[in-house]
Amino acid sequence: MPFKEHLEKTLKIESTPTPIPRMVLCSLCTTLPLILGFALNQLPISIFGALFGFVLILNDHFGPLKQRLSHLLVTYILLSLAFYIGALLSGKILFTALSLFLISFILGKSKDYGVELERLLLFMALQILTAAGTPGMLDHFWPIMLYFSLAFLNYIICLILVFLFSKHPAEFMASKRKTFKKIINQNSSTKFAFVFASTITIGYLLANWMHISRGYWVVGTTLIVMLPDSYQSFYKSAQRLLGTFVGVVIAAFLINLGHDPISLILFVLIAACFAPLGLIRNYWLGNIFIAALILFLLEISSPNSQGSFDLARLRTIDIALGCLLGVIGSLINAPTLVINLRRPKLPLP
């Protein structure tokens, strides 16, 4: 396939309907914990509630209301447990690496068997990475858990309100228990799962060996870009890198214009609102808003501790390293991938 066609496929923006319920829910559930934290003079801790609210919207599959509530409750419990495990493993590099290998292996086997279990496992791995990679998490665990719980309750209330005022067709939701049983009893994805888990574990060990300050950015990126399949990982890597670069540059510029708490909360509101729209139009477009959102939250947690443009540069480098690692892992899993990418695109039968 010519380079021009690869470029068009990478940048193409889909003409999908605007997901207004998701956008409203995402903006409310990401911003309200910050407003509470600002009122209680606990803004740095409240970012965990904001992130948890954002994670819930990414794990909410908009199925029948009863199934959604059950799924979100399980998500809240398992993600909180994963965060606690990560906090316990802080500083224990080998045990953290083993935990990542196990959960990544199961995640690799769950690929193509429904996003409900896949996304839950993905964010459990990210929770372990974040908590284990941030010193002092165990000391602040209960205040963080309080904001997790408040974010969950806030999400449920906002979800019901949005559901009542905006009717939308229910999406199909697969049973996570049935999916787990199915993937355990099949061997077709074992090779990918092993390569996937090995790549994630090696990436984590390398990030620690290189003393990368936020190594979970590198490993988290590798987790995300390798998941669809080896072919799509090239496109997803390019899209994530492009979206991150554009997002952090815009965010750094805005932070320099206004870095007071109220301005930052407003920036978070805007980024959270448009993230669901961007993600369904194109992955790179969604990553602009996600990268900006993360940078705004980092500025809230540690105001003026580091220049916003320096932080933007570091995040871009870490994302690039994660994308590179993901591409290498995909090539190991499918060595003929480069040949397939160079083949001309055949017309559909």
HUDA-V630651 format. One record per residue. N is the residue number from 0. PSI is psi in whole degrees, -180 to 180 (none if undefined). Layout:
n->N psi->PSI
n->N psi->PSI
This chain:
n->0 psi->130
n->1 psi->154
n->2 psi->-37
n->3 psi->-40
n->4 psi->-38
n->5 psi->-42
n->6 psi->-44
n->7 psi->-41
n->8 psi->-35
n->9 psi->-40
n->10 psi->-11
n->11 psi->131
n->12 psi->122
n->13 psi->146
n->14 psi->73
n->15 psi->156
n->16 psi->147
n->17 psi->122
n->18 psi->71
n->19 psi->-45
n->20 psi->-42
n->21 psi->-42
n->22 psi->-44
n->23 psi->-48
n->24 psi->-43
n->25 psi->-44
n->26 psi->-42
n->27 psi->-47
n->28 psi->-17
n->29 psi->-32
n->30 psi->-37
n->31 psi->-40
n->32 psi->-34
n->33 psi->-39
n->34 psi->-42
n->35 psi->-44
n->36 psi->-38
n->37 psi->-43
n->38 psi->-34
n->39 psi->6
n->40 psi->38
n->41 psi->37
n->42 psi->-43
n->43 psi->-39
n->44 psi->-32
n->45 psi->-16
n->46 psi->-26
n->47 psi->-37
n->48 psi->-40
n->49 psi->-45
n->50 psi->-38
n->51 psi->-39
n->52 psi->-40
n->53 psi->-40
n->54 psi->-37
n->55 psi->-39
n->56 psi->-33
n->57 psi->-22
n->58 psi->-5
n->59 psi->120
n->60 psi->9
n->61 psi->41
n->62 psi->-162
n->63 psi->144
n->64 psi->-44
n->65 psi->-43
n->66 psi->-38
n->67 psi->-47
n->68 psi->-42
n->69 psi->-45
n->70 psi->-43
n->71 psi->-34
n->72 psi->-45
n->73 psi->-41
n->74 psi->-46
n->75 psi->-45
n->76 psi->-49
n->77 psi->-37
n->78 psi->-36
n->79 psi->-42
n->80 psi->-43
n->81 psi->-39
n->82 psi->-40
n->83 psi->-43
n->84 psi->-43
n->85 psi->-41
n->86 psi->-39
n->87 psi->-32
n->88 psi->1
n->89 psi->125
n->90 psi->-12
n->91 psi->83
n->92 psi->-45
n->93 psi->-41
n->94 psi->-38
n->95 psi->-42
n->96 psi->-41
n->97 psi->-43
n->98 psi->-42
n->99 psi->-40
n->100 psi->-46
n->101 psi->-48
n->102 psi->-33
n->103 psi->-35
n->104 psi->-46
n->105 psi->-40
n->106 psi->-42
n->107 psi->-37
n->108 psi->-24
n->109 psi->-10
n->110 psi->136
n->111 psi->10
n->112 psi->28
n->113 psi->135
n->114 psi->-17
n->115 psi->-52
n->116 psi->-39
n->117 psi->-49
n->118 psi->-37
n->119 psi->-46
n->120 psi->-39
n->121 psi->-48
n->122 psi->-24
n->123 psi->-43
n->124 psi->-41
n->125 psi->-36
n->126 psi->-45
n->127 psi->-45
n->128 psi->-48
n->129 psi->-48
n->130 psi->-41
n->131 psi->-28
n->132 psi->-1
n->133 psi->113
n->134 psi->144
n->135 psi->9
n->136 psi->-38
n->137 psi->-34
n->138 psi->-29
n->139 psi->19
n->140 psi->-47
n->141 psi->-41
n->142 psi->-38
n->143 psi->-43
n->144 psi->-35
n->145 psi->-43
n->146 psi->-33
n->147 psi->-47
n->148 psi->-42
n->149 psi->-40
n->150 psi->-39
n->151 psi->-48
n->152 psi->-41
n->153 psi->-40
n->154 psi->-44
n->155 psi->-43
n->156 psi->-47
n->157 psi->-38
n->158 psi->-47
n->159 psi->-41
n->160 psi->-45
n->161 psi->-38
n->162 psi->-40
n->163 psi->-35
n->164 psi->-12
n->165 psi->95
n->166 psi->136
n->167 psi->151
n->168 psi->138
n->169 psi->138
n->170 psi->155
n->171 psi->138
n->172 psi->118
n->173 psi->149
n->174 psi->124
n->175 psi->-37
n->176 psi->-45
n->177 psi->-39
n->178 psi->-42
n->179 psi->-44
n->180 psi->-39
n->181 psi->-44
n->182 psi->-28
n->183 psi->-33
n->184 psi->9
n->185 psi->152
n->186 psi->0
n->187 psi->-28
n->188 psi->12
n->189 psi->-40
n->190 psi->-50
n->191 psi->-43
n->192 psi->-41
n->193 psi->-46
n->194 psi->-42
n->195 psi->-52
n->196 psi->-39
n->197 psi->-42
n->198 psi->-44
n->199 psi->-46
n->200 psi->-45
n->201 psi->-41
n->202 psi->-41
n->203 psi->-45
n->204 psi->-39
n->205 psi->-42
n->206 psi->-38
n->207 psi->-40
n->208 psi->-35
n->209 psi->-2
n->210 psi->43
n->211 psi->126
n->212 psi->-39
n->213 psi->69
n->214 psi->-23
n->215 psi->-21
n->216 psi->-43
n->217 psi->-53
n->218 psi->-39
n->219 psi->-39
n->220 psi->-43
n->221 psi->-42
n->222 psi->-47
n->223 psi->-45
n->224 psi->-23
n->225 psi->-15
n->226 psi->-44
n->227 psi->-64
n->228 psi->172
n->229 psi->-37
n->230 psi->-49
n->231 psi->-21
n->232 psi->-31
n->233 psi->-47
n->234 psi->-43
n->235 psi->-36
n->236 psi->-47
n->237 psi->-42
n->238 psi->-41
n->239 psi->-42
n->240 psi->-45
n->241 psi->-49
n->242 psi->-41
n->243 psi->-46
n->244 psi->-49
n->245 psi->-42
n->246 psi->-45
n->247 psi->-32
n->248 psi->-46
n->249 psi->-45
n->250 psi->-43
n->251 psi->-40
n->252 psi->-44
n->253 psi->-39
n->254 psi->-37
n->255 psi->-26
n->256 psi->-40
n->257 psi->108
n->258 psi->19
n->259 psi->157
n->260 psi->-41
n->261 psi->-43
n->262 psi->-43
n->263 psi->-40
n->264 psi->-39
n->265 psi->-42
n->266 psi->-41
n->267 psi->-43
n->268 psi->-46
n->269 psi->-46
n->270 psi->-43
n->271 psi->-36
n->272 psi->-42
n->273 psi->-10
n->274 psi->-48
n->275 psi->-37
n->276 psi->-46
n->277 psi->-41
n->278 psi->-35
n->279 psi->-19
n->280 psi->-46
n->281 psi->144
n->282 psi->-37
n->283 psi->-36
n->284 psi->-43
n->285 psi->-36
n->286 psi->-22
n->287 psi->-48
n->288 psi->-36
n->289 psi->-45
n->290 psi->-41
n->291 psi->-43
n->292 psi->-47
n->293 psi->-42
n->294 psi->-39
n->295 psi->-43
n->296 psi->-38
n->297 psi->-38
n->298 psi->-37
n->299 psi->-41
n->300 psi->-33
n->301 psi->73
n->302 psi->131
n->303 psi->14
n->304 psi->-22
n->305 psi->142
n->306 psi->137
n->307 psi->-36
n->308 psi->-33
n->309 psi->-42
n->310 psi->-39
n->311 psi->-41
n->312 psi->-44
n->313 psi->-41
n->314 psi->-40
n->315 psi->-43
n->316 psi->-44
n->317 psi->-41
n->318 psi->-40
n->319 psi->-41
n->320 psi->-41
n->321 psi->-41
n->322 psi->-43
n->323 psi->-44
n->324 psi->-40
n->325 psi->-40
n->326 psi->-42
n->327 psi->-44
n->328 psi->-40
n->329 psi->-38
n->330 psi->-36
n->331 psi->-39
n->332 psi->-37
n->333 psi->84
n->334 psi->-24
n->335 psi->9
n->336 psi->-41
n->337 psi->-39
n->338 psi->-42
n->339 psi->-36
n->340 psi->-29
n->341 psi->-11
n->342 psi->147
n->343 psi->147
n->344 psi->122
n->345 psi->144
n->346 psi->148
n->347 psi->143
n->348 psi->none
